[in-house]
Each structure stands twice: as structure tokens, then as C-alpha cells.
Amino acid sequence: MTGAGLLASQEPLAERYDLALVDLDGVAYRGHEPIDGAAQGLEGARGAGMRLVFVTNNASREPEQVADQLVGLGIPTQPHEVMTAAQAAAELLATRVPAGARVLVVGGAGLLTAVRAKGYDVVTSADEEPVAVVQGFAPELGWAQLAEAAYAVQRGAWHVASNLDLSLPTARGFAPGNGSLVGAVRAATGVEPASAGKPSPTMYRLAVERAGARAPLVIGDRLDTDLAGARSGDIPGLHVLTGVSSARDDVLALPGERPHFIGADLLSLLEPHPAPAPEDGWWVCRGAAARVAAGALELRPAPGADGRLDLVRAACAAAWDTADRGLPLDPSSVPEL
């Protein structure tokens, strides 16, 4: 795949790609609430022949728990269709640490299960001389567990994080995520951990290998994790506007975080996706147009139900082209779209 712009698809994405790597919170659900169109979009995608794997940076829960939650939201899911950061962290451990070695696990049940499944001897204290520390989020984690991790890392244990998400979306707002807790260990030791979760493409690659897919598609709501992982893994990425990152964030995205497709929600899997094209100094997408003049983004909306998304696509093309040519763009000229 070449270039850092939007792609076009004349056919629905569910017909073009054979596997969807679907993020959970902000895409399939929000907190404990369903997202409009999610169940219908995924059902339609399955009906078109697309397989699904739900890929989450959450390392605290077992795949069975994740599958049960999705089933409760009207999204039929089997545990083997879930790939967690805990599983990816255990796979990353296996690249350097032989089975049978002692590993200090700082995290929830999902991480414990994944590490044990790879044949490691799980310990809880740095005094047991673990060769590695694997750390994932769990709401019950406290100072004592973080201290054990720091002691072990100071003594030379390899520090592996399930993910480095600084924040965690909850029904009440954003809470500290695993990256914030990992940051406490990093601050105490001065050691930079390895990370298995997004934006590392490790989980995506594992899921693709497990499914034997030839044409995967990443679907996410966060540019800095989901879509950055897609770019780094050279996999097309669909950004759905139902979670953390906004359409304005798309326009201002760094090249390594840009989506390849933009959709309102998961129903966009069942739709074609036009791409903007240059025309008389503007970038035009089905009548909606945008350009950057004197460092400011100018927009020319088009009527119709798809007008907003087409305007977002045109704005992205204009802004990204400007950035890629090394020309200035005033961020204050970019509205909330």
C-alpha cells in the first residue's frame, strides 16, 4: 500500500475485505451501552461474507467475557473471534522468554490466563527473580503491585506492557489507562517498556494469521491507536466517528495516524466509499469541496444525507495535501465537522 491519503472503494467495504479487525469501546459499544448501527452493520458485514475479529487493548478480561458482552448487545460472537492485548503480550513475551521461565504478572484475569497459557511460571513478587514483567490494566491494581513491578525491572527483568493507552473511556468519562500505570513504573525505573497493544501492529498480525485472511480491514475510533496501528501494519483502516477521535481530528491527523476510509458508524461497512479528487484548485468529493488558501481551510458543503462525510473527506484531502507539500495550515481554520 502506498501513499497516506484516503482510498476509494466502489463496492461496500464488507465485500472488498474478507476480515474486519474491530475495536470495541467507541466502535461496537460505548461503555455498557450499544452504539446505534453497530449490531446491524456487523450483521450485514457477516452476511456479505466478511469475518470479524474483535481486537481490544483491554488486557483485564478473558475473551469469553468479551464475547458474552457482545452477545448481550445483539452482536453474536465466539471467544475465538476476540483478540486481546493480553494474548498479544504473551506472544511478545515468547519472542524472548522461554516457556517455563518466571514472569511477574501485574494485571487482571485475562492477562494471567494468557501468560499461563504460554507455559510461564507466574509469580507475584520481585524477590522470586522473574525474568520478565508483563503489565496490563485492571481496576484493582494498586501501589503494591506497581512497586513489585518496579523492583523487578530495576533488577533487570524485561518490562512488557499490554498497551500504552493513557486514558480509558468509561460511562463517567476518561479514567487513567494502562499507559498511565505503566508510566509510574517507567518513572521509577527509567526503563522504557515494550508494548504489545495498539498502535503496535502485533495484535492485528496475530489476528490475521489466526484467521488466514488475505484482505483485512482495521476498524477503530482512535487515530493514535487503532488507525496508527493500521498504518504501521500496512493494513487499510476505517475510522468510525462514534468514539474518541473526531472528524476534525481526521483533518489534522499526522501521516502515520490517517485513516484510509471514514464512516459515520459500522453501517458504513455496507456502503461504497468515494475518495476526493483535485478539481480547479479544490478537492471535490461528490459535490462537497475543500481547499487550503493562504493557510486557511475553506469548505464548500454539498446537500444530501452524505454531505457531511463527503465534506470531511474533501477537507482531509485538502489538508493532507497541504501538509505533505510542506505548506502551512492554520489549525484554528479547521472547524468541528
C-alpha positions in Angstrom: 0.0 0.0 0.0 1.4 3.4 -0.9 0.6 7.0 0.0 -1.0 8.5 3.1 -4.3 9.6 1.6 -7.9 8.3 1.5 -8.7 5.2 -0.6 -11.7 4.8 -2.8 -14.0 1.7 -2.9 -16.7 1.4 -5.4 -18.1 -1.6 -3.6 -19.1 -1.9 0.0 -16.2 -2.5 2.3 -17.7 -5.7 3.6 -17.5 -7.1 0.0 -14.0 -5.8 -0.7 -12.3 -7.0 2.5 -12.5 -10.6 4.0 -11.7 -9.8 7.6 -12.7 -6.9 9.9 -10.4 -6.2 12.8 -12.9 -4.4 15.0 -12.1 -2.3 18.1 -14.6 -2.5 20.9 -15.2 0.6 23.1 -16.2 3.5 20.9 -16.9 1.2 17.9 -19.1 -1.8 18.9 -20.3 -0.2 22.1 -19.8 2.8 24.4 -19.2 1.8 28.0 -22.0 -0.6 28.6 -24.3 0.9 26.0 -24.8 -0.2 22.4 -23.9 2.2 19.6 -26.6 2.8 17.0 -26.0 0.9 13.8 -23.2 -1.3 15.3 -25.1 -4.6 15.5 -26.8 -4.0 12.1 -23.6 -3.1 10.4 -21.7 -6.1 11.7 -24.6 -8.4 10.9 -24.7 -7.1 7.4 -21.0 -7.5 7.0 -21.1 -11.1 8.1 -23.9 -11.6 5.6 -21.7 -10.2 2.9 -19.0 -12.8 3.7 -16.8 -10.7 5.9 -15.4 -12.4 9.0 -14.9 -10.5 12.3 -12.2 -10.5 15.0 -12.7 -8.0 17.9 -9.3 -6.6 18.8 -9.0 -4.8 22.1 -6.2 -3.1 24.1 -8.1 -4.2 27.2 -6.0 -6.9 28.9 -8.1 -7.4 32.0 -10.9 -9.5 30.6 -11.0 -13.1 29.2 -12.1 -13.5 25.5 -15.1 -15.3 26.9 -16.2 -12.3 28.9 -15.8 -10.0 25.9 -17.8 -12.4 23.7 -20.6 -12.6 26.3 -20.8 -8.8 26.4 -21.1 -8.5 22.7 -23.8 -11.2 22.6 -25.7 -9.3 25.2 -25.6 -6.3 22.8 -27.0 -8.2 19.9 -23.7 -9.0 18.3 -23.2 -12.8 18.1 -19.6 -13.5 18.9 -17.5 -16.6 19.7 -14.4 -16.4 22.1 -12.1 -17.3 19.2 -13.3 -14.1 17.5 -11.7 -12.0 20.2 -8.0 -11.0 20.3 -6.9 -9.2 23.5 -3.8 -7.2 24.3 -3.2 -9.9 27.0 -2.8 -12.5 24.3 -0.6 -10.3 22.2 1.6 -9.5 25.3 2.0 -13.2 25.9 3.0 -13.7 22.3 5.5 -10.9 22.6 7.0 -12.5 25.7 7.5 -15.7 23.8 9.8 -13.9 21.3 12.5 -13.6 24.0 11.5 -15.6 27.1 11.4 -19.4 27.0 8.4 -21.3 28.4 8.8 -22.3 32.0 10.5 -19.0 32.9 9.3 -17.0 35.9 7.2 -14.0 34.9 5.7 -11.3 37.2 2.2 -10.6 36.1 0.7 -7.2 37.0 -2.8 -7.2 35.7 -6.2 -8.9 35.6 -7.5 -12.4 35.0 -7.2 -12.1 31.2 -3.5 -11.4 31.4 -2.9 -14.2 33.9 -4.7 -16.7 31.7 -2.8 -15.6 28.6 0.6 -15.8 30.2 -0.1 -19.2 31.8 -1.3 -20.5 28.5 2.1 -19.8 27.0 3.7 -22.0 29.7 5.2 -19.4 32.0 5.6 -19.7 35.8 3.6 -16.8 37.1 5.0 -15.1 40.2 3.8 -12.1 42.3 7.0 -10.8 43.9 10.2 -9.4 42.6 12.0 -11.4 45.2 11.1 -14.5 43.2 13.6 -13.3 40.5 11.3 -13.1 37.4 13.0 -12.6 34.1 10.1 -10.5 32.8 7.3 -8.3 34.0 4.1 -8.2 32.0 1.8 -5.4 32.9 -1.9 -4.8 31.9 -4.8 -2.8 33.2 -7.0 -4.0 36.0 -9.2 -1.7 38.1 -8.0 -3.3 41.3 -4.3 -2.6 40.7 -2.6 -0.6 43.4 0.7 0.8 44.6 1.9 -2.6 46.0 1.7 -4.3 42.6 3.3 -1.4 40.8 6.1 -1.4 43.3 6.8 -5.1 42.7 7.0 -4.4 39.0 9.4 -1.5 39.6 11.7 -3.6 41.8 11.8 -6.4 39.3 12.5 -4.1 36.3 15.3 -2.4 38.4 16.9 -5.8 38.8 16.9 -6.4 35.1 13.5 -8.0 34.3 12.2 -7.3 30.8 9.2 -4.9 31.1 6.3 -5.7 28.6 3.2 -3.7 28.6 -0.1 -4.9 27.1 -0.7 -1.4 25.8 0.2 2.2 26.5 -3.2 3.9 26.3 -3.0 6.8 28.7 -6.8 7.1 29.1 -9.6 4.6 29.4 -13.2 5.6 28.4 -15.9 4.9 31.0 -19.5 5.8 31.3 -18.4 8.7 33.6 -15.6 10.0 31.4 -12.0 9.2 30.8 -10.1 7.5 33.5 -6.3 6.6 33.7 -5.5 3.8 31.4 -2.7 1.2 31.4 -0.3 3.6 29.9 -0.7 5.9 32.9 0.0 3.0 35.3 2.9 1.8 33.2 4.2 5.4 33.3 4.5 5.1 37.1 6.9 2.1 36.7 8.8 3.8 33.9 9.2 6.9 36.1 10.5 4.8 39.0 12.9 2.8 36.9 13.9 4.9 33.9 13.3 1.9 31.7 11.2 2.1 28.5 8.8 -0.9 28.2 8.0 -2.9 25.1 4.3 -2.7 24.1 2.2 -5.4 22.5 -1.0 -3.4 22.1 -2.1 -0.8 19.5 -0.6 1.2 17.9 1.9 -1.7 17.6 0.5 -3.9 14.8 1.3 -7.1 16.8 -2.4 -7.9 17.6 -3.5 -7.2 14.0 -0.9 -9.5 12.6 -1.8 -12.3 15.1 -5.5 -12.0 14.3 -4.8 -12.0 10.5 -2.6 -15.1 10.9 -5.2 -16.8 13.0 -8.0 -16.2 10.5 -5.9 -16.9 7.4 -7.2 -13.6 5.9 -5.9 -12.1 2.7 -7.6 -8.7 2.8 -8.0 -7.4 6.3 -9.5 -4.1 7.3 -8.9 -2.3 10.7 -11.9 -0.5 12.2 -11.4 1.9 15.1 -12.4 5.1 16.7 -9.0 6.3 17.9 -6.4 7.7 15.5 -3.5 7.4 17.9 -4.0 3.6 18.5 -6.4 1.9 16.1 -5.5 3.8 12.9 -1.9 4.3 13.8 -1.7 0.5 14.2 -3.3 0.1 10.8 -0.8 2.4 9.1 2.2 0.8 10.9 0.9 -2.7 9.9 0.2 -1.6 6.3 -3.5 -2.5 6.6 -6.3 -0.3 5.4 -8.1 1.4 8.3 -11.7 2.6 8.6 -12.3 5.4 11.2 -15.8 5.5 12.5 -17.0 8.7 14.1 -18.6 7.1 17.2 -15.8 7.3 19.7 -12.8 9.3 20.8 -11.3 10.9 17.6 -13.5 13.4 15.7 -13.8 14.4 12.1 -11.7 17.5 12.9 -9.0 15.1 14.2 -9.1 13.4 10.9 -8.4 16.6 9.0 -5.4 17.5 11.3 -4.1 13.9 11.5 -0.4 13.1 11.3 0.5 11.0 8.3 1.1 7.9 10.5 -2.4 8.2 12.0 -4.5 9.0 9.0 -7.4 6.7 8.2 -7.9 5.2 4.7 -11.7 5.4 5.0 -14.0 7.5 7.1 -17.6 6.4 8.1 -20.3 7.6 10.4 -20.6 4.2 12.2 -20.4 0.5 11.4 -23.2 0.7 8.9 -20.5 2.3 6.7 -19.2 -1.3 6.1 -22.2 -1.8 3.9 -21.5 1.3 1.7 -19.1 2.3 -1.1 -16.6 4.9 -0.1 -15.7 7.7 -2.6 -12.4 9.4 -2.5 -11.8 13.1 -3.3 -10.1 14.3 -6.5 -8.5 17.6 -7.3 -10.6 19.9 -9.5 -9.9 23.6 -10.3 -7.8 24.1 -7.1 -10.4 22.3 -4.9 -10.6 18.8 -3.6 -14.0 17.5 -4.5 -16.0 14.6 -3.2 -19.4 14.1 -4.8 -20.1 17.8 -4.8 -18.6 18.7 -1.4 -15.3 20.6 -1.8 -12.4 21.9 0.3 -9.2 23.8 -0.3 -6.4 25.5 1.7 -5.9 29.1 0.6 -3.4 31.4 2.4 -3.0 28.8 5.1 -6.7 28.6 5.9 -9.1 25.7 5.2 -12.1 26.7 3.1 -15.1 24.5 2.8 -17.9 24.2 0.2 -20.6 21.9 1.6 -22.9 19.8 -0.6 -26.6 19.0 0.2 -27.8 15.5 1.0 -27.5 12.8 3.7 -23.9 12.0 2.7 -22.9 15.7 2.5 -21.2 15.8 5.9 -19.0 12.8 5.3 -18.1 13.9 1.8 -17.1 17.3 3.2 -14.9 15.6 5.8 -13.3 13.5 3.1 -12.7 16.6 0.9 -11.3 18.5 3.9 -8.9 15.7 4.7 -7.6 15.6 1.2 -7.0 19.3 1.1 -5.4 19.5 4.5 -3.2 16.3 4.0 -2.1 17.5 0.5 -1.1 20.8 2.1 0.8 19.2 4.9 2.6 16.7 2.6 3.8 19.6 0.4 5.3 21.3 3.5 2.8 24.2 3.4 1.2 25.8 6.4 -2.3 25.2 7.6 -3.8 27.2 10.5 -5.5 24.7 12.8 -7.9 27.4 14.0 -9.4 27.5 10.5 -10.5 23.8 10.8 -14.0 23.7 12.3 -15.7 20.8 14.1 -17.2 19.0 11.1 
